[in-house]
Amino acid sequence: MELLSIKGLPLPALLLRLLESGAWRHPGDVVIARAIPFLQETVDFLTSIEVMRRESGMQFADDPAYAYFHLVRGATRPTPVELPWLDVELSVLVAVNRELGADIGVAFDYRTSRSDPRVVVSDWWSVPLQCYWREAAPTFSAFVVELGLG
């Protein structure tokens, strides 16, 4: 299978296999709530690489007025960026809010691994009016097992 990437980040082979077989699909809201207990909104999976690429632009990182999204470009920082900040240069969105305007994202965070990145989720509920990024799974492969997809 050809290795594909978004923003120069290699998509995990497991994701490519799940996409190819049609198994990368939403497992149901109850399963998602069990896997990501702090998530209080519904999300939908992005089921094509083209949509993942489009959704992963995250231009808000370039505007200081949107700092509450906790999105940054790591290359512009003198030290490595850590959670609760998301480095938009090292992340790819794989699921987004179902409800328009909810601004929820589930992303691969490549700061931990280029082959099996951790999965992070935007958390709008822990700190009012702030989006903090939190780990949902230490690796994508662990996330897939938790969701019962693979």
Solvent accessible surface area in square Angstrom, and as a share of the most:
residue,aa,sasa,rsa
1,M,134,0.60
2,E,128,0.58
3,L,123,0.61
4,L,60,0.30
5,S,46,0.30
6,I,1,0.00
7,K,88,0.37
8,G,54,0.52
9,L,4,0.02
10,P,26,0.16
11,L,1,0.01
12,P,4,0.03
13,A,55,0.43
14,L,40,0.20
15,L,0,0.00
16,L,11,0.05
17,R,126,0.46
18,L,10,0.05
19,L,36,0.18
20,E,132,0.59
21,S,84,0.54
22,G,46,0.44
23,A,21,0.16
24,W,6,0.02
25,R,143,0.52
26,H,48,0.22
27,P,38,0.24
28,G,29,0.28
29,D,62,0.32
30,V,112,0.64
31,V,32,0.18
32,I,8,0.04
33,A,55,0.43
34,R,156,0.57
35,A,12,0.09
36,I,1,0.01
37,P,108,0.68
38,F,31,0.13
39,L,18,0.09
40,Q,119,0.53
41,E,65,0.29
42,T,45,0.26
43,V,1,0.01
44,D,56,0.29
45,F,20,0.08
46,L,13,0.07
47,T,83,0.48
48,S,35,0.23
49,I,25,0.12
50,E,117,0.52
51,V,41,0.23
52,M,0,0.00
53,R,115,0.42
54,R,167,0.61
55,E,63,0.28
56,S,1,0.00
57,G,25,0.24
58,M,21,0.09
59,Q,130,0.58
60,F,85,0.36
61,A,21,0.17
62,D,89,0.46
63,D,58,0.30
64,P,120,0.76
65,A,76,0.59
66,Y,75,0.29
67,A,53,0.41
68,Y,79,0.30
69,F,17,0.07
70,H,13,0.06
71,L,15,0.07
72,V,5,0.03
73,R,65,0.24
74,G,17,0.16
75,A,87,0.67
76,T,100,0.58
77,R,113,0.41
78,P,133,0.84
79,T,92,0.53
80,P,115,0.72
81,V,17,0.10
82,E,107,0.48
83,L,49,0.24
84,P,46,0.29
85,W,74,0.26
86,L,0,0.00
87,D,7,0.04
88,V,1,0.00
89,E,56,0.25
90,L,59,0.29
91,S,0,0.00
92,V,0,0.00
93,L,15,0.07
94,V,1,0.00
95,A,1,0.00
96,V,27,0.15
97,N,33,0.17
98,R,96,0.35
99,E,102,0.46
100,L,182,0.91
101,G,58,0.56
102,A,25,0.19
103,D,65,0.34
104,I,6,0.03
105,G,4,0.03
106,V,3,0.02
107,A,0,0.00
108,F,0,0.00
109,D,1,0.01
110,Y,8,0.03
111,R,55,0.20
112,T,75,0.43
113,S,34,0.22
114,R,127,0.46
115,S,86,0.56
116,D,36,0.19
117,P,0,0.00
118,R,27,0.10
119,V,0,0.00
120,V,0,0.00
121,V,0,0.00
122,S,1,0.01
123,D,1,0.01
124,W,51,0.18
125,W,70,0.25
126,S,70,0.45
127,V,53,0.30
128,P,108,0.68
129,L,152,0.76
130,Q,55,0.24
131,C,1,0.00
132,Y,66,0.25
133,W,14,0.05
134,R,95,0.35
135,E,79,0.35
136,A,24,0.19
137,A,6,0.05
138,P,84,0.53
139,T,41,0.24
140,F,1,0.00
141,S,42,0.27
142,A,39,0.30
143,F,3,0.01
144,V,3,0.01
145,V,112,0.64
146,E,99,0.44
147,L,8,0.04
148,G,64,0.62
149,L,26,0.13
150,G,85,0.82
